[in-house]
Amino acid sequence: MEAARHQRAITFLRRHWQLYVLLVLPIAYFLVFKYGPMYGVTIAFKDYNMFEGINASPWSGFDTFKEIFGMREFYVAFRNTLMLNFLDLAFSFPAPIILALMLNELRHAWYKKLSQTILYLPHFISWVIVGGIVYQVFATKTGIVNTVLMNVGMEPIPWLSDKMYWVVTYIATGVWHSAGWGTIIYLAAMTGINKELYEAAEVDGAGRWTKIRYVTLPGIQSTIVVLLILKLGELVQIGFERPYVLGNVSVSEFSEVLSTFVYKMGLQSAQYSLATGVGFFQAVVGLIFILSANYIAKKTTDQGII
């Protein structure tokens, strides 16, 4: 039995060796650029000295983490990271689903393609440029929005200098930047739904909203669950560019997140052990979140990523 199975495996390898050759470069990429740098995590457990190197630096045990957990700035950055990511999850996650449902209902192909192109173009604009656009539009005295408000006799709104308004601006900008691109995934999932289900629903007298509820949404449920699990795993991970570009001193109490905290500790203050420790903490907590979300999804919907 084992010999026959081994022979089938060898025959399969000989027949499809090209597929395995194609995998060499992706595997090499992950080994060199993903798994290789993991060795640097040991810096979090050492009193790292850049002149002595990782191996020669003395071990410090968990002293780095004791110092991190004793810093008020860390807890502020951790709170802000969770808050901004949770708000992003609440608003940015359903936005592409809603847009995809709307685009899927359009009957004119040219209008559908035009709308989709306009919606996902912001994804290709870097956050540095987006930050410049945001300041031009929402600046308190010179921004387009406040200029219009003052011209009609209203008071300007401190979109970028008041903490609460800044959070609204931050989340709205994120929705505008990412929602259109996310619709591509859901539209692709919708193309896999059996058209006969829509025809059967029409025969039963189902309207447009009924078909969306009982045909379209169940058809993309697995895609929604997988993307939600991945999103939950990123609750303690946050990009550097967006909060750094949109943030300022006036709103630092809300704009200071773990990525900017790591930047200040590692690059500005040269406290590499602290910066690595925070990054390791994010990775561990993110892994716990994603495994927990996957477990809950498997129990409730029988769908998950692993």
C-alpha positions in Angstrom: 0.0 0.0 0.0 2.7 2.4 1.0 4.8 1.4 -2.0 1.9 2.1 -4.4 1.2 5.5 -2.8 4.9 6.4 -3.0 5.0 5.3 -6.7 1.9 7.5 -7.5 3.6 10.5 -5.8 6.7 10.0 -7.9 4.7 9.7 -11.1 2.7 12.8 -10.2 6.0 14.8 -9.6 7.5 13.6 -12.9 4.3 14.6 -14.8 3.8 18.0 -13.2 7.4 19.0 -12.2 6.8 22.4 -13.9 4.3 23.4 -11.2 6.9 22.7 -8.5 9.5 24.7 -10.3 7.1 27.6 -10.4 6.8 27.5 -6.6 10.6 27.8 -6.1 10.6 31.6 -6.3 7.6 32.3 -4.1 9.0 29.9 -1.5 12.4 31.5 -1.7 10.8 35.0 -1.3 9.0 33.9 1.9 12.0 32.2 3.4 14.3 35.2 2.7 12.0 38.1 3.4 9.4 36.7 5.8 11.0 33.9 7.9 14.6 35.1 7.8 13.9 38.4 9.5 12.2 36.5 12.4 15.6 36.0 13.9 15.6 39.7 14.7 12.8 39.1 17.2 15.6 38.1 19.7 16.4 41.8 20.0 13.3 42.1 22.2 15.0 39.8 24.7 18.4 41.4 24.6 20.0 44.7 25.7 20.7 45.4 22.1 23.8 47.3 21.0 24.0 48.1 17.3 27.8 48.2 17.4 28.0 44.7 19.0 25.3 43.1 16.9 22.5 40.8 17.8 24.6 37.8 18.8 27.1 39.7 20.9 24.4 41.8 22.7 23.7 40.5 26.3 20.4 38.8 27.1 18.0 40.8 29.2 15.2 38.3 29.6 11.8 40.0 29.9 13.1 43.3 31.2 12.2 45.0 27.9 8.6 44.0 28.2 8.5 45.1 31.9 9.7 48.5 30.7 7.1 48.6 27.8 4.2 47.7 30.1 5.3 50.4 32.6 5.1 53.2 30.0 2.0 55.3 29.9 2.7 56.2 26.2 2.4 52.5 25.3 -1.1 52.2 26.8 -2.2 55.4 25.0 -0.9 54.1 21.7 -2.4 50.6 22.3 -5.8 52.2 23.2 -5.8 54.4 20.1 -4.8 51.5 17.8 -7.7 49.4 19.1 -10.1 52.3 18.9 -9.2 53.4 15.3 -9.1 49.8 14.0 -12.5 49.0 15.6 -14.0 52.1 14.0 -12.4 51.1 10.7 -13.9 47.7 11.1 -17.3 49.1 11.8 -17.4 51.5 8.9 -14.7 50.5 6.3 -15.5 46.8 6.4 -19.2 47.0 5.4 -18.6 49.8 2.9 -17.2 47.7 0.0 -20.0 45.1 0.6 -22.7 47.8 0.2 -20.9 49.2 -2.9 -20.6 45.8 -4.4 -24.3 45.1 -3.9 -25.2 48.4 -5.5 -22.8 47.9 -8.5 -24.1 44.4 -9.0 -27.6 45.7 -9.4 -26.7 48.1 -12.2 -28.0 47.0 -15.6 -25.9 49.2 -17.9 -22.4 47.6 -18.3 -20.7 50.9 -19.3 -22.0 52.8 -16.3 -21.1 49.9 -14.0 -17.5 49.8 -15.3 -17.2 53.6 -15.1 -18.5 53.7 -11.5 -16.2 50.9 -10.5 -13.1 52.6 -12.0 -13.9 55.9 -10.3 -14.5 54.1 -6.9 -11.2 52.2 -6.8 -8.9 54.9 -8.2 -8.3 56.4 -4.7 -6.6 53.1 -3.7 -3.7 54.0 -6.0 -3.0 57.3 -4.4 -0.3 57.2 -1.7 -1.2 58.4 1.8 1.3 61.2 1.5 -0.8 62.7 -1.3 -4.0 61.9 0.4 -2.7 63.8 3.5 -2.1 66.8 1.3 -5.6 66.6 -0.2 -7.1 66.2 3.3 -5.3 69.4 4.5 -6.4 71.3 1.4 -10.0 70.3 1.9 -10.4 70.3 5.7 -7.9 72.9 7.0 -9.6 75.2 9.6 -9.0 78.5 7.9 -7.9 77.7 4.3 -9.7 74.4 3.6 -12.3 74.2 0.9 -15.0 72.9 3.3 -14.6 75.6 5.9 -14.2 78.3 3.3 -17.7 77.4 2.0 -19.1 77.3 5.5 -17.7 80.7 6.4 -19.0 82.2 3.1 -22.5 81.1 4.1 -22.2 82.6 7.6 -21.4 79.5 9.5 -18.5 78.8 11.9 -15.5 76.8 10.6 -15.3 73.2 11.9 -11.9 72.1 13.3 -11.7 68.9 11.3 -8.0 68.4 11.9 -7.4 70.1 15.3 -10.3 68.8 17.4 -9.8 65.2 18.6 -13.4 64.1 17.9 -13.6 65.7 14.5 -10.2 64.3 13.6 -11.4 60.8 14.3 -14.4 61.4 12.0 -12.0 62.7 9.3 -9.6 59.8 9.8 -12.3 57.2 9.4 -14.1 58.9 6.5 -10.8 59.2 4.6 -10.1 55.5 5.2 -13.5 54.6 3.8 -13.0 56.8 0.7 -9.5 55.3 0.1 -10.2 51.6 0.5 -13.9 50.9 -0.1 -13.7 51.0 -3.9 -10.8 48.5 -4.1 -12.5 46.2 -1.7 -15.6 45.9 -3.9 -13.5 44.0 -6.5 -13.2 41.0 -4.2 -17.0 40.9 -3.5 -17.9 41.5 -7.1 -15.7 38.6 -8.1 -17.4 36.5 -5.5 -20.8 37.5 -6.8 -19.9 36.3 -10.3 -19.7 32.8 -8.9 -23.3 32.7 -7.7 -25.5 30.5 -9.8 -27.7 32.6 -12.1 -30.4 30.0 -11.8 -31.0 31.0 -8.2 -31.9 34.5 -9.3 -34.2 33.1 -12.0 -35.9 30.8 -9.4 -36.3 33.7 -7.0 -38.0 35.8 -9.8 -40.3 33.0 -10.5 -41.3 32.9 -6.9 -42.0 36.7 -7.0 -39.0 37.9 -5.2 -38.1 41.6 -5.5 -34.7 43.1 -5.7 -34.2 43.4 -2.0 -35.4 39.9 -1.4 -32.9 38.5 -3.9 -30.1 40.5 -2.3 -31.0 39.1 1.1 -31.6 35.5 0.2 -29.4 34.9 -2.8 -26.6 37.4 -3.1 -25.6 37.8 0.6 -25.6 34.0 1.3 -23.6 33.6 -1.9 -20.8 35.8 -0.7 -21.0 34.7 2.9 -17.8 32.7 2.9 -15.9 35.6 1.4 -17.2 38.0 4.0 -16.3 35.5 6.8 -12.7 35.0 5.6 -12.1 38.8 5.2 -13.7 39.5 8.5 -11.4 37.0 10.3 -8.3 38.5 8.6 -9.5 42.0 9.6 -10.0 41.0 13.2 -6.4 39.6 13.2 -5.2 43.1 12.3 -7.0 44.9 15.2 -3.6 45.6 16.9 -1.8 46.1 13.6 -2.1 49.5 12.0 -0.4 51.1 9.1 2.2 53.8 9.7 1.5 56.2 6.9 -2.2 57.1 7.6 -2.0 58.1 11.3 1.4 59.7 10.8 0.4 61.8 7.8 -3.1 62.8 9.1 -2.0 63.3 12.7 -0.7 66.4 14.3 0.3 67.8 17.7 -3.2 69.0 18.5 -4.7 65.5 18.2 -1.7 63.4 19.4 -3.8 62.0 22.2 -5.8 60.1 19.6 -3.4 59.9 16.6 -0.5 58.3 18.5 -0.7 54.6 17.6 1.6 51.6 18.0 3.2 52.0 14.6 4.1 55.6 15.3 5.2 54.6 18.8 7.5 52.0 17.3 8.9 54.6 14.9 9.6 57.1 17.7 11.2 54.4 20.0 13.2 52.7 17.3 14.3 55.3 14.7 14.1 58.6 16.7 15.2 57.4 20.1 17.4 54.4 19.0 15.7 52.1 21.6 15.6 49.1 19.3 14.8 46.6 22.0 11.7 48.5 23.0 10.6 48.9 19.4 11.1 45.2 18.7 9.3 44.2 21.9 6.2 46.3 20.8 6.3 44.7 17.4 6.5 41.2 18.9 3.6 42.0 21.2 1.5 43.1 18.2 2.3 39.8 16.4 1.4 37.6 19.4 -1.9 39.5 20.1 -2.8 39.5 16.4 -2.2 35.8 16.2 -4.5 35.2 19.2 -7.2 37.4 17.7 -7.1 35.7 14.3 -7.2 32.2 15.8 -10.0 33.2 18.2 -12.0 34.7 15.3 -11.4 31.7 13.2 -12.6 29.3 16.0 -15.7 31.4 16.6 -16.5 31.5 12.8 -16.0 27.7 12.5 -18.4 27.1 15.4 -21.1 29.6 14.2 -20.9 29.4 10.4 -18.8 26.3 9.8 -16.5 28.5 7.7 -13.0 29.8 8.3 -9.5 30.2 7.0 -8.0 27.1 8.5 
